[in-house]
Amino acid sequence: DLDDDLTTINDQELYAATFDGSAWGPLTRLTDDAVVDANPQLGFNPAGDFLLAWMRDGALVTATNLAVATPTTVATPAYSNSTADFRMATATDGRLALIWADASLGGSDLFAAFYDPIFGNWGAAKQLTFDDDTERDLTVDFLDAGSLMGVYNKVAIQVQTQQHTTLSGATVALAVPTPGTTDLAVFQYTTGSDVAAVAGSLTSDPVNPLPGTVATTTLSVINLGETTLQDIDVALYDGDPSMGGTELGRATVPGPLVGGATAAISIPWTVPSVVVPMDLYAVVDPDGLVADRDRLNNVLTTPLVLPDLAVTNADWSNPGGHRRTLVATVTNTGAVSSLPTVVTFRQGSATGPILGEVGLPAMAPYDATDLPLNWDITGLTGDTVQVHVMVDEAQATADLNRGNNSRSMEVVISGDDDGDGVTNLVDNCDGVPNADQLDTDTDGVGNPCDNCGTVANADQLDTDGDLAGNACDPDDDNDGLTDDFETTATGTDPLLADTDGNGTLDGAEDPDVDGLTNTQEQTLGTGPLDGTTAPFALTGLTVNAASAALTWPSVAGRDFTVWASDEPYGDTMTWTDLGPIPAGAGTTTFTDDGSLTGATPGAVTQRWYKVTIGGITTPTCGFLRLTLGANSQTLASLPVVPFSESVNDLFGHQLDGGFTSSEADQLLLLDPTTQSYERHWLFDSGGAYPA
């Protein structure tokens, strides 16, 4: 201290003396500046050099072999008696540590910085203690190369209430921290390696990549240990790698990464062709090459390739009858399909009373749909009511951004919108003029607004939004199946068009895998779950000169339509409707005697038949009058089916091809492209026909 006045600190400078083996030399001044230079500490590195550390103007600095003109800053704690009283410890392998007390959120705590002799660098300062006490009078040393021990005075801080008088004469009570008891404390800190992924740093570009595209994922790696690291691998996985997740790509942090330092790394990768959201895992040091003391902080994960349901519009209309039709437009702007969920309508706010919920089926990417809710406003007062709409309130499906899941609208409920002289709040059809207020089914909804005018349905529930109320609608969800068939036959939900949420309407499903959809089974009257229904086809065709008899499987209570054509087989044939044919129990037979077709089978060269019901059509079958064989025999009728149609069922029945027994079991297959025929013979145990 140059002026021998310890209250002024900027004149404190460093001096050194050297020992030559027998005597000490004179003091030599090392620093000459206008800032404080205090508390020099010495240590050695493996090369035999010594490191000088000291407090210089609020910074802990070091210099090699007294080269104080170019010091290295280790840490920058605020200058105080505690920080100026720092200590340095030297390990046998040349590792160094600077330890000091400094202000913290808890009041005062111990901090340290570590020197790596291999790379010759200092790590960032790290906090060693976390308490409300004050640490001071520190002494430290290494027990071995990796374990640091320190002894210090630990002063408990107590809060006392003291009375003070203000300038105005008022007395106030203040909570004043004061030193309490002092204990002698010891700490032991083991140094080592700890590389980690920085929490919250995992991001991808684009934020929600599409399957099959290239994305780039970025994260930060931090060295929480005391040793410098380099060449740190980081790998990305589709799924948890410990559970078999697939590696997508990797990159390396070259380093060197000193203790406390972070480094950002970006990894490009190709998004798998997934149809459901994926969990992306980022793992630092995936092969375990670092002697890491904590591997739990090496992993980050985030969901990617997500659906993104958004309420893109909310609107309302006035259908009359003290009702408002609320409509929410929901769009999936995400990368994959969403799961089925619901849209919730609430009155007043996001936490207000629920007005109703509407089921939302699974939505493919970029799909949009309008979901209506019929709201009875009877009893409401005021001019307007706020309605809050939210999709997936229960978070039943993954979602990229829940911030776009809701929308609000103001719904007008007062006035006389239709100008019929009856105000909205008492008008039983306040969207359509009806001064007479006629309500045939007495359900409170006027006739012009009633979606089921013959059956009382005050709720006007219309699940599928087809303007036919559920009370009058045989198919409430518009999936092609009547509510009764869904309840008694398929077991599906009559109010949900896609009960299992797989993207296929219930009517288009084929649960018994018999080749017929549920809608076709409903039309035919067959069982949708028994798996035994034969394909809808002509199973018998018996022809002679006077008539032709067609047979097909059926369930009583249906009406079929038979069609006939005498033109050559092809896509442009003109068909004649032979009229509705009531179904028989088990099978139905229709006989063509010429009265409906204008000619008997024996009077035409060819005739084709098909049967339809409810949009379902049998394969086409028919007969030809041909001359075949060396004997030039004219066959009055020989049944024919085109190549493209199934003949399995026809082969199982007797085909009367002519007037002799040798012609009874013959069949022609027609190739309509070449207009050529193949002649087929059927054999039974008693027959012997030409090959």
GUDODO-226167 format. One record per residue (C-alpha): x, y, z. Coordinates in steps of 0.5 Angstrom, whole numbers, plus 500, padded with zeros to 3 digits. Example, Ala and Ser with C-alpha at 12.3 -4.5 7.8 and 13.67 -1.06 7.14 Angstrom:
2
NUSE,525,491,516 $
NUSE,527,498,514 $
//
This chain:
691
NUSE,500,500,500 $
NUSE,504,506,497 $
NUSE,501,511,502 $
NUSE,500,507,508 $
NUSE,493,509,508 $
NUSE,489,502,508 $
NUSE,482,506,507 $
NUSE,485,508,500 $
NUSE,486,502,496 $
NUSE,487,504,489 $
NUSE,495,505,491 $
NUSE,496,498,493 $
NUSE,501,495,488 $
NUSE,504,488,487 $
NUSE,512,487,489 $
NUSE,516,480,488 $
NUSE,522,478,491 $
NUSE,526,471,488 $
NUSE,530,466,492 $
NUSE,536,463,488 $
NUSE,537,457,492 $
NUSE,541,461,498 $
NUSE,539,468,498 $
NUSE,533,473,497 $
NUSE,533,478,492 $
NUSE,530,485,493 $
NUSE,523,487,492 $
NUSE,521,488,485 $
NUSE,515,492,483 $
NUSE,510,488,478 $
NUSE,504,493,477 $
NUSE,504,501,476 $
NUSE,497,503,475 $
NUSE,491,507,478 $
NUSE,487,501,480 $
NUSE,487,496,486 $
NUSE,492,490,486 $
NUSE,491,486,492 $
NUSE,492,479,495 $
NUSE,497,475,490 $
NUSE,497,468,490 $
NUSE,502,463,487 $
NUSE,501,456,484 $
NUSE,505,452,479 $
NUSE,503,448,472 $
NUSE,505,442,470 $
NUSE,511,445,465 $
NUSE,514,448,471 $
NUSE,511,455,470 $
NUSE,508,458,476 $
NUSE,501,462,475 $
NUSE,500,468,479 $
NUSE,493,470,481 $
NUSE,491,477,484 $
NUSE,485,481,485 $
NUSE,485,487,480 $
NUSE,480,492,480 $
NUSE,474,488,481 $
NUSE,477,482,477 $
NUSE,480,476,479 $
NUSE,486,475,474 $
NUSE,492,471,473 $
NUSE,499,471,469 $
NUSE,504,466,468 $
NUSE,511,467,470 $
NUSE,510,474,473 $
NUSE,508,477,466 $
NUSE,503,482,469 $
NUSE,502,486,463 $
NUSE,498,482,460 $
NUSE,493,478,465 $
NUSE,488,473,464 $
NUSE,481,475,467 $
NUSE,478,469,470 $
NUSE,472,472,474 $
NUSE,469,479,475 $
NUSE,466,479,482 $
NUSE,465,486,485 $
NUSE,470,488,489 $
NUSE,469,487,497 $
NUSE,473,485,503 $
NUSE,471,478,502 $
NUSE,472,477,494 $
NUSE,479,480,495 $
NUSE,480,475,500 $
NUSE,480,469,495 $
NUSE,484,463,495 $
NUSE,488,459,490 $
NUSE,489,452,491 $
NUSE,494,447,487 $
NUSE,493,440,485 $
NUSE,498,435,484 $
NUSE,497,434,476 $
NUSE,497,442,475 $
NUSE,490,443,476 $
NUSE,488,450,480 $
NUSE,482,453,483 $
NUSE,480,460,485 $
NUSE,475,460,491 $
NUSE,472,467,494 $
NUSE,466,469,497 $
NUSE,461,474,493 $
NUSE,454,477,494 $
NUSE,448,472,491 $
NUSE,441,471,492 $
NUSE,442,468,499 $
NUSE,446,474,501 $
NUSE,453,471,500 $
NUSE,456,464,498 $
NUSE,462,461,495 $
NUSE,464,461,488 $
NUSE,470,458,484 $
NUSE,473,458,478 $
NUSE,478,452,475 $
NUSE,484,451,471 $
NUSE,485,446,466 $
NUSE,492,444,465 $
NUSE,492,440,459 $
NUSE,488,446,455 $
NUSE,491,451,459 $
NUSE,485,455,460 $
NUSE,480,457,466 $
NUSE,473,455,466 $
NUSE,467,460,468 $
NUSE,465,462,475 $
NUSE,461,457,479 $
NUSE,457,457,485 $
NUSE,459,452,491 $
NUSE,454,454,496 $
NUSE,447,456,497 $
NUSE,444,458,503 $
NUSE,443,465,507 $
NUSE,449,465,511 $
NUSE,455,469,510 $
NUSE,462,465,508 $
NUSE,469,468,510 $
NUSE,476,467,512 $
NUSE,477,462,507 $
NUSE,482,457,506 $
NUSE,483,451,501 $
NUSE,487,446,498 $
NUSE,486,440,494 $
NUSE,486,433,497 $
NUSE,488,430,491 $
NUSE,487,431,483 $
NUSE,480,431,483 $
NUSE,477,433,490 $
NUSE,477,440,493 $
NUSE,476,442,500 $
NUSE,475,448,504 $
NUSE,475,451,511 $
NUSE,471,457,513 $
NUSE,467,461,518 $
NUSE,460,461,517 $
NUSE,456,466,520 $
NUSE,448,465,521 $
NUSE,444,472,519 $
NUSE,439,473,523 $
NUSE,433,478,522 $
NUSE,431,483,528 $
NUSE,426,488,528 $
NUSE,428,495,530 $
NUSE,424,501,532 $
NUSE,427,507,528 $
NUSE,424,514,528 $
NUSE,423,518,521 $
NUSE,424,525,520 $
NUSE,417,527,521 $
NUSE,417,524,528 $
NUSE,414,517,526 $
NUSE,416,511,529 $
NUSE,417,505,524 $
NUSE,419,498,525 $
NUSE,424,495,520 $
NUSE,427,488,519 $
NUSE,434,488,520 $
NUSE,439,483,518 $
NUSE,444,482,523 $
NUSE,450,477,524 $
NUSE,449,471,529 $
NUSE,453,465,531 $
NUSE,459,463,527 $
NUSE,461,456,526 $
NUSE,467,453,523 $
NUSE,465,449,516 $
NUSE,468,445,511 $
NUSE,466,443,504 $
NUSE,469,438,499 $
NUSE,467,439,492 $
NUSE,469,433,487 $
NUSE,471,436,480 $
NUSE,470,432,473 $
NUSE,466,432,467 $
NUSE,459,434,466 $
NUSE,457,435,459 $
NUSE,449,437,458 $
NUSE,444,439,453 $
NUSE,441,446,455 $
NUSE,434,446,457 $
NUSE,429,449,453 $
NUSE,434,450,447 $
NUSE,432,445,442 $
NUSE,428,448,436 $
NUSE,427,446,429 $
NUSE,426,449,422 $
NUSE,421,449,420 $
NUSE,417,449,427 $
NUSE,413,443,424 $
NUSE,416,440,419 $
NUSE,412,435,414 $
NUSE,413,428,413 $
NUSE,419,427,408 $
NUSE,422,434,408 $
NUSE,428,436,411 $
NUSE,429,439,417 $
NUSE,434,443,421 $
NUSE,434,442,429 $
NUSE,439,446,433 $
NUSE,440,446,441 $
NUSE,446,448,445 $
NUSE,451,444,449 $
NUSE,454,446,456 $
NUSE,460,444,459 $
NUSE,457,444,467 $
NUSE,464,440,469 $
NUSE,471,443,471 $
NUSE,475,440,465 $
NUSE,475,442,458 $
NUSE,472,438,453 $
NUSE,472,437,445 $
NUSE,469,433,440 $
NUSE,463,432,443 $
NUSE,458,428,439 $
NUSE,450,430,439 $
NUSE,445,425,435 $
NUSE,438,426,434 $
NUSE,433,420,434 $
NUSE,426,418,432 $
NUSE,423,416,439 $
NUSE,427,414,445 $
NUSE,434,411,443 $
NUSE,434,407,450 $
NUSE,427,404,447 $
NUSE,430,403,440 $
NUSE,429,410,437 $
NUSE,432,410,430 $
NUSE,438,415,429 $
NUSE,436,421,424 $
NUSE,443,424,424 $
NUSE,449,427,428 $
NUSE,454,432,429 $
NUSE,460,434,433 $
NUSE,462,440,437 $
NUSE,469,441,436 $
NUSE,471,445,442 $
NUSE,475,446,446 $
NUSE,469,447,451 $
NUSE,471,450,457 $
NUSE,467,449,464 $
NUSE,461,453,464 $
NUSE,461,455,456 $
NUSE,456,453,451 $
NUSE,456,452,444 $
NUSE,450,451,439 $
NUSE,450,446,434 $
NUSE,445,445,428 $
NUSE,443,438,425 $
NUSE,440,437,418 $
NUSE,435,431,418 $
NUSE,430,428,413 $
NUSE,423,427,417 $
NUSE,420,420,417 $
NUSE,414,418,413 $
NUSE,410,418,419 $
NUSE,402,419,419 $
NUSE,402,420,427 $
NUSE,406,425,431 $
NUSE,413,423,433 $
NUSE,418,425,439 $
NUSE,424,428,437 $
NUSE,430,426,442 $
NUSE,437,430,442 $
NUSE,442,426,446 $
NUSE,449,429,447 $
NUSE,455,424,448 $
NUSE,450,419,445 $
NUSE,456,413,445 $
NUSE,458,415,452 $
NUSE,465,417,451 $
NUSE,465,423,456 $
NUSE,466,420,463 $
NUSE,460,424,465 $
NUSE,458,425,472 $
NUSE,451,426,470 $
NUSE,448,423,464 $
NUSE,441,425,466 $
NUSE,442,432,463 $
NUSE,444,430,456 $
NUSE,437,429,453 $
NUSE,432,433,450 $
NUSE,426,431,447 $
NUSE,420,435,443 $
NUSE,414,433,440 $
NUSE,414,434,432 $
NUSE,410,433,426 $
NUSE,404,435,429 $
NUSE,397,436,427 $
NUSE,395,444,429 $
NUSE,387,445,430 $
NUSE,385,452,429 $
NUSE,378,455,430 $
NUSE,379,459,424 $
NUSE,372,463,424 $
NUSE,366,463,428 $
NUSE,359,466,426 $
NUSE,352,465,427 $
NUSE,345,466,424 $
NUSE,338,466,426 $
NUSE,334,460,424 $
NUSE,328,463,428 $
NUSE,324,460,434 $
NUSE,328,463,439 $
NUSE,335,459,437 $
NUSE,341,461,434 $
NUSE,345,457,430 $
NUSE,353,457,432 $
NUSE,358,455,427 $
NUSE,365,454,428 $
NUSE,370,453,422 $
NUSE,376,448,424 $
NUSE,382,447,420 $
NUSE,388,442,421 $
NUSE,394,447,419 $
NUSE,399,441,421 $
NUSE,403,436,418 $
NUSE,399,430,420 $
NUSE,392,428,422 $
NUSE,389,429,428 $
NUSE,385,425,433 $
NUSE,377,425,434 $
NUSE,376,431,439 $
NUSE,370,436,440 $
NUSE,369,443,439 $
NUSE,366,446,446 $
NUSE,361,453,446 $
NUSE,361,457,452 $
NUSE,357,463,454 $
NUSE,360,469,456 $
NUSE,368,467,457 $
NUSE,373,461,456 $
NUSE,370,459,463 $
NUSE,363,460,462 $
NUSE,357,455,462 $
NUSE,357,450,456 $
NUSE,352,451,451 $
NUSE,354,445,447 $
NUSE,359,440,444 $
NUSE,360,438,437 $
NUSE,364,432,435 $
NUSE,370,433,431 $
NUSE,372,427,427 $
NUSE,379,426,425 $
NUSE,382,431,420 $
NUSE,387,430,415 $
NUSE,392,436,414 $
NUSE,389,442,411 $
NUSE,382,439,412 $
NUSE,377,444,414 $
NUSE,370,443,417 $
NUSE,364,447,419 $
NUSE,361,445,426 $
NUSE,354,448,427 $
NUSE,350,448,434 $
NUSE,343,450,435 $
NUSE,342,454,441 $
NUSE,336,456,444 $
NUSE,336,463,447 $
NUSE,329,463,451 $
NUSE,330,467,457 $
NUSE,336,471,455 $
NUSE,336,478,456 $
NUSE,340,484,453 $
NUSE,342,486,446 $
NUSE,348,481,445 $
NUSE,351,475,448 $
NUSE,359,473,448 $
NUSE,360,466,445 $
NUSE,367,463,446 $
NUSE,369,457,442 $
NUSE,374,452,443 $
NUSE,377,446,440 $
NUSE,380,440,444 $
NUSE,379,443,450 $
NUSE,380,437,454 $
NUSE,387,436,450 $
NUSE,385,429,447 $
NUSE,389,430,441 $
NUSE,396,433,440 $
NUSE,397,440,437 $
NUSE,402,444,435 $
NUSE,399,451,437 $
NUSE,394,451,442 $
NUSE,394,459,442 $
NUSE,389,458,436 $
NUSE,384,453,438 $
NUSE,379,458,440 $
NUSE,375,464,438 $
NUSE,370,469,441 $
NUSE,364,472,437 $
NUSE,358,477,439 $
NUSE,351,474,438 $
NUSE,345,479,437 $
NUSE,339,476,441 $
NUSE,334,482,442 $
NUSE,330,486,436 $
NUSE,325,484,431 $
NUSE,330,481,426 $
NUSE,324,478,421 $
NUSE,320,485,422 $
NUSE,314,481,423 $
NUSE,312,485,429 $
NUSE,314,480,434 $
NUSE,320,481,438 $
NUSE,326,476,438 $
NUSE,325,474,445 $
NUSE,318,472,444 $
NUSE,318,470,437 $
NUSE,317,463,436 $
NUSE,321,463,429 $
NUSE,325,470,430 $
NUSE,329,469,423 $
NUSE,323,468,418 $
NUSE,316,473,418 $
NUSE,311,469,422 $
NUSE,306,474,425 $
NUSE,301,468,426 $
NUSE,306,464,430 $
NUSE,303,457,428 $
NUSE,307,451,431 $
NUSE,303,445,429 $
NUSE,307,440,433 $
NUSE,307,445,439 $
NUSE,314,444,441 $
NUSE,315,452,441 $
NUSE,318,452,435 $
NUSE,314,456,429 $
NUSE,313,452,423 $
NUSE,317,456,418 $
NUSE,323,455,423 $
NUSE,322,447,425 $
NUSE,327,442,422 $
NUSE,322,437,424 $
NUSE,315,440,423 $
NUSE,311,434,425 $
NUSE,314,431,431 $
NUSE,315,435,437 $
NUSE,323,437,438 $
NUSE,324,443,442 $
NUSE,332,442,442 $
NUSE,332,442,434 $
NUSE,338,437,435 $
NUSE,341,436,428 $
NUSE,347,432,429 $
NUSE,349,432,421 $
NUSE,347,439,420 $
NUSE,343,437,414 $
NUSE,337,441,416 $
NUSE,333,435,418 $
NUSE,332,435,425 $
NUSE,334,428,429 $
NUSE,327,427,431 $
NUSE,325,426,423 $
NUSE,332,424,420 $
NUSE,333,417,420 $
NUSE,341,418,419 $
NUSE,343,423,424 $
NUSE,350,423,422 $
NUSE,350,422,415 $
NUSE,354,416,414 $
NUSE,350,412,410 $
NUSE,347,408,415 $
NUSE,340,409,419 $
NUSE,340,410,426 $
NUSE,336,404,427 $
NUSE,341,400,423 $
NUSE,347,403,427 $
NUSE,344,401,434 $
NUSE,342,394,432 $
NUSE,346,391,427 $
NUSE,353,395,426 $
NUSE,354,397,433 $
NUSE,357,404,431 $
NUSE,355,411,434 $
NUSE,349,413,430 $
NUSE,351,421,432 $
NUSE,358,420,430 $
NUSE,359,419,422 $
NUSE,366,416,424 $
NUSE,365,412,430 $
NUSE,373,409,430 $
NUSE,376,415,428 $
NUSE,380,412,422 $
NUSE,378,417,417 $
NUSE,373,412,414 $
NUSE,365,413,415 $
NUSE,361,408,418 $
NUSE,357,406,412 $
NUSE,364,405,408 $
NUSE,367,400,413 $
NUSE,367,393,412 $
NUSE,368,390,419 $
NUSE,366,383,417 $
NUSE,371,383,410 $
NUSE,366,380,406 $
NUSE,367,385,400 $
NUSE,360,389,402 $
NUSE,360,395,406 $
NUSE,356,397,411 $
NUSE,351,401,407 $
NUSE,351,395,402 $
NUSE,349,390,407 $
NUSE,344,395,410 $
NUSE,341,395,403 $
NUSE,341,388,401 $
NUSE,339,386,408 $
NUSE,345,382,410 $
NUSE,349,382,416 $
NUSE,354,387,417 $
NUSE,358,383,422 $
NUSE,357,375,420 $
NUSE,362,375,414 $
NUSE,358,370,411 $
NUSE,354,374,406 $
NUSE,356,372,399 $
NUSE,357,377,393 $
NUSE,351,380,390 $
NUSE,351,376,384 $
NUSE,346,372,379 $
NUSE,347,365,382 $
NUSE,343,362,376 $
NUSE,341,363,369 $
NUSE,337,357,366 $
NUSE,335,359,358 $
NUSE,330,355,353 $
NUSE,327,358,347 $
NUSE,321,360,351 $
NUSE,324,364,357 $
NUSE,330,365,361 $
NUSE,330,365,369 $
NUSE,334,369,373 $
NUSE,336,367,380 $
NUSE,340,371,386 $
NUSE,340,371,393 $
NUSE,336,376,397 $
NUSE,332,378,404 $
NUSE,325,379,404 $
NUSE,322,386,404 $
NUSE,327,389,399 $
NUSE,325,391,392 $
NUSE,330,389,386 $
NUSE,330,392,379 $
NUSE,332,387,373 $
NUSE,335,390,367 $
NUSE,335,387,360 $
NUSE,339,389,353 $
NUSE,339,385,346 $
NUSE,345,389,344 $
NUSE,352,387,343 $
NUSE,356,387,350 $
NUSE,360,393,351 $
NUSE,360,399,355 $
NUSE,355,403,351 $
NUSE,349,398,351 $
NUSE,342,401,352 $
NUSE,338,398,358 $
NUSE,331,397,359 $
NUSE,328,397,366 $
NUSE,324,391,367 $
NUSE,321,394,373 $
NUSE,321,393,381 $
NUSE,321,385,383 $
NUSE,319,384,390 $
NUSE,325,380,394 $
NUSE,323,373,396 $
NUSE,326,370,402 $
NUSE,333,367,401 $
NUSE,333,367,393 $
NUSE,329,371,388 $
NUSE,327,369,381 $
NUSE,325,373,375 $
NUSE,322,369,369 $
NUSE,323,373,362 $
NUSE,318,370,358 $
NUSE,318,376,353 $
NUSE,312,380,355 $
NUSE,317,385,358 $
NUSE,323,385,353 $
NUSE,318,385,347 $
NUSE,321,378,345 $
NUSE,322,371,347 $
NUSE,329,368,348 $
NUSE,328,364,342 $
NUSE,327,370,338 $
NUSE,333,374,339 $
NUSE,341,373,338 $
NUSE,343,375,345 $
NUSE,340,378,351 $
NUSE,344,381,357 $
NUSE,341,381,364 $
NUSE,343,385,371 $
NUSE,340,386,377 $
NUSE,340,393,381 $
NUSE,338,395,388 $
NUSE,340,402,392 $
NUSE,346,403,387 $
NUSE,348,396,388 $
NUSE,349,392,381 $
NUSE,350,385,380 $
NUSE,355,382,375 $
NUSE,352,382,368 $
NUSE,350,375,365 $
NUSE,347,373,358 $
NUSE,346,368,353 $
NUSE,347,367,345 $
NUSE,344,363,340 $
NUSE,351,360,336 $
NUSE,353,355,332 $
NUSE,358,351,335 $
NUSE,362,345,333 $
NUSE,364,340,327 $
NUSE,356,338,327 $
NUSE,354,345,326 $
NUSE,349,345,331 $
NUSE,345,351,333 $
NUSE,344,352,340 $
NUSE,338,356,342 $
NUSE,341,359,348 $
NUSE,348,358,351 $
NUSE,349,362,358 $
NUSE,355,367,357 $
NUSE,358,372,362 $
NUSE,364,377,360 $
NUSE,371,375,362 $
NUSE,371,381,367 $
NUSE,365,378,371 $
NUSE,366,373,376 $
NUSE,363,366,374 $
NUSE,364,362,380 $
NUSE,357,362,383 $
NUSE,354,361,376 $
NUSE,359,355,375 $
NUSE,355,352,382 $
NUSE,348,351,378 $
NUSE,345,347,373 $
NUSE,346,351,366 $
NUSE,340,349,361 $
NUSE,344,351,355 $
NUSE,339,347,349 $
NUSE,335,342,348 $
NUSE,339,336,349 $
NUSE,343,333,355 $
NUSE,350,334,352 $
NUSE,349,341,352 $
NUSE,346,342,359 $
NUSE,353,344,362 $
NUSE,356,348,357 $
NUSE,358,356,359 $
NUSE,361,361,354 $
NUSE,366,366,357 $
NUSE,366,373,353 $
NUSE,372,377,352 $
NUSE,369,384,350 $
NUSE,375,387,347 $
NUSE,377,381,342 $
NUSE,369,379,341 $
NUSE,372,372,342 $
NUSE,369,366,346 $
NUSE,372,361,350 $
NUSE,367,354,351 $
NUSE,367,351,358 $
NUSE,364,344,360 $
NUSE,362,342,367 $
NUSE,363,335,369 $
NUSE,359,331,374 $
NUSE,359,324,377 $
NUSE,355,322,372 $
NUSE,357,326,366 $
NUSE,362,324,360 $
NUSE,362,330,356 $
NUSE,368,332,350 $
NUSE,374,336,353 $
//
